[in-house]
């Protein structure tokens, strides 16, 4: 509201006014008053008053803003005195949040839900939608499973929710079976990497069991709901967004080079003698000619060394182009978008390309019937390149010879050493290509017979076709120059699934105090998967790659697989609000899964949540400090039908397999029972309590939420090992219990907002404690191992804890007798004798860490000055411990041959350098495993962005709505004590690993 009085024509151009609040009619001190398009302005005093000189009061427009209120534009119109009333900005509270089979306002939420809108996603400028979430949401831990372009991600929400027997080193202790449910435009998908992040309108993360209970068994690991951009009413608009940049490898490990490697080589030869108890040999006694290859001796004599890493790495390019059209009228709206993404790796032969197209149409056919049709298609081409190239470059000794005299690469750089080859051959001799086509569709028909009743039917198919092709040519490392070892492999996979939801929404209001929203759902889900694999070897030419697989004379593999599962669900949710202050949500879902046995297919998953909007109570009206306050309490149950624990369709049954045997001179086909049946196998259940507090202070200048939760898993489905005398390795059973306790905090603040300058901060923090509380019978631990280390599921400890010896330094020369009493020598790794029995054995192992961080967080700061914006985002994981395959492969001495491979620079032990950090080269001893585990805490700067929005007068002249140019540095800095490639996937096998990289890019956002 604006109250004005007139200027006398031709008098002074000085104007004054007062700014007051529309809530209580009180003055607003510190409000910003600007003359539009001039940058001239002032702020109101303690009484809300202001005075300005206006050169053209007839045409001047004032822009008045204050945190927590809606910005208002007021024409001066030759007025001398103005009284301006600002309305409270409740946009944050009125924000619509998707909660599954419906929407609600944020102020009415009773569960724990965090959102990211398109602005936040666009600021991140990531190739993969997972990357946009990293560090942005408290309690959501996202791990890059593969740093190569197009690599996957594993996600955990609020810790480990189940036990899985199939953890692998590539996953680093994470398992895709524990990923949350992803719902894209109402469609259940297993992965979201096919999406173009620029097509995403918003992502809502449902974390507690109350919020996820409406998805029943599908929501046991949390739910991420993604809405792609839709059409908008109005004239057609055209928007183009792009970025293009250069990617470079960074944070590279310090490997030994030149003379320092030669010294290390001598020390490794000495270490070999020390390992046998001979302490008389000195480094200067070592004759290199007795150990090195002839070409190495020549290179050492000439000081001719090679840096293999410099030879194989290069910069890549990353780019994205997105074009979208939107428009419509009051009856029909439409949206169309196409995009192209390219991401090149930092090693030759690695790249990723993705083409996406989306189209949506929604129409109000009549007053009673509406229809919508959403389509999203994505085609991706991923070249993974060589698994061996990077590892070979780090293994090769700098004393080798990369090129022949004629300049061609030399296949065996170390004469006589055939185990390791020249990585320069890998790019031309290895092809690993995956082509993937994803198609999602959602057809929805809605019938609204009354304003309170809406009946909808949504049919959502999801089709995925994938073909992996691999060819290893003659001069790849794995074929070692032998034509007979050439190999082609093709794996065709296809998955067809659909979800059919039938939804009834019925809303009632009783007077002005009671509001009731009811949702009832009947849902069917089907998932059908096939795969066919063939591998042949011994090709006469490399020209065919894998396209003419029959040309190989040696058939090694020809197999196929098929699985199908279905889920039927009945769901009801009731939302009740009394005076919009007391909110109650009751949800129940009844799921039936085809994976489980007939008598245990069905389970019921209830939840209840209560919220109290304390801020709306009468006793809060007089105070000015608190702007928003809501208390949330919830309890819910969700389930897991075993897929998180490795159970596959029919996995609980005894199946018949076939094999062959010799009966006399005849080969006869036989049959055998593949696994033990367990008809008693039933649902694994998760029960969770959540306490939440949503708050705002200083007119919502500082607002956020706090959540404390306790989650308990019972009846955990696990493949329990049994004695092999039974003829089986194990059986799936409901064997244990685990719990997660944690706290999550999200804060948003407007630190400074004055004149043309504004500084805002967004921060999140999460801490989770996970432990197993029960296994089966009297058993208190299950040991298991993967390539990168030893692990345990142990009562009282986190799921998948690291189980090893405790590092206790290095045996020194004055400890010879004590070391030999343990069967060791000086220079070797010393571990603690935990039970003090004078022997180091398996009983001295203990839990030494977990690969889940003790706490994680992220912080984003945004600065706006006139048309400029500057944002930087930092995220961190602290307290995680991981096996480091980099150290296993590239820290020297694990091979019995002295210095067979190059090594990371370490402070290793020698008689003249009695270090307690690292063992003597080639003398690691029997207990060096603890040195493979490292603290992988890190602080990463996610992105730094500087942008400029063009002024309105320029836009008017160009006849465009908006134009922004920006520059972004992605992942520019990492701070960590970890010495390998990337602390986030340290446990990944170096066979197939990749560098950490950063990207420097520029882009444009333009809308017509």
Secondary structure, DSSP 8 states (H G I E B T S, - for coil): -EEEEE--TT---EEEEEEEETTT--B-TT-EEEETTT--EEE--TTSEEEEE-S-TTT-EEEEE-TTB--EEEE-TTEEEEEEEE-B--HHHH-EEE-SSSEEEGGG--S-EEEEEHHHHHHH--SSHHHHHTTTSTTEEEEES--STT--EEEEESS--S--TT--GGGTT--GGG--EEEETTEEES--TTS-GGGEEEEEEE-SHHHHGGGGGGGTT-EEEEEE----SEEEEEEEEEEEEEEEEES---B--HHHHHHHHHHHHHHHHHHTT-----GGG--GGGTS-HHHHHHHHHT----HHHHHB--EEEEEEEEEEEEE-SSEEEEEEEEEEEEE-SBTT-EEEEEEEEEEEEEE-SSSEEEEEEEEEEEEEEE---SSHHHHHHHS-TTS--B-TTS-B-S-SSTT--SS--GGGHHHHEEEEEEEEEEEEEEEEEEEEETTEEEEEEEEEEEEEEEEEEEE-TTSTTTTT-GGG-EEEEEEEEEEEEEEEEEEEEEEEETTTEEEEEEEEEEEEEEEEEEEEEEEE--S-STTTTTTGGG-SEEEEEEEEEEEEEEEEEEEEEEEEETTTEEEEEEEEEEEETTS-GGG-EEEEEEEEEEEEGGGSGGGSS-SSEEEEEEEEEEEEEEE-SGGGT--TTTTS--EEEEEEEETTEEEEEEEE-S---TT---EEEEEEEEEEEEEETTTTEEEEEEEEEEEEEEEEEEEE--GGGT-SEEEEEEEEEEEEEEEEEEEEEEEEETTEEEEEEEEEEEEEEEEEE-STT--EEEEEETTEEEEEEBTS-TTEEEE--EEEE--GGGHHHHHHTT--TTSEEE--TT-SS--SGGG-EEEE-SS-SEEEEEEEEEEETTEEEEEEEEEEES-EEE-HHHHHHSS-SSSSTT-S--B---B-BTTB--SSB-BTTB--TT-GGGGEEE--EEEEEEEEEEEE--HHHHHHHT-SEEEEEEEEEEEEEE-S--SS-GGGTTS-STT---EEEEEEEEEEEE-
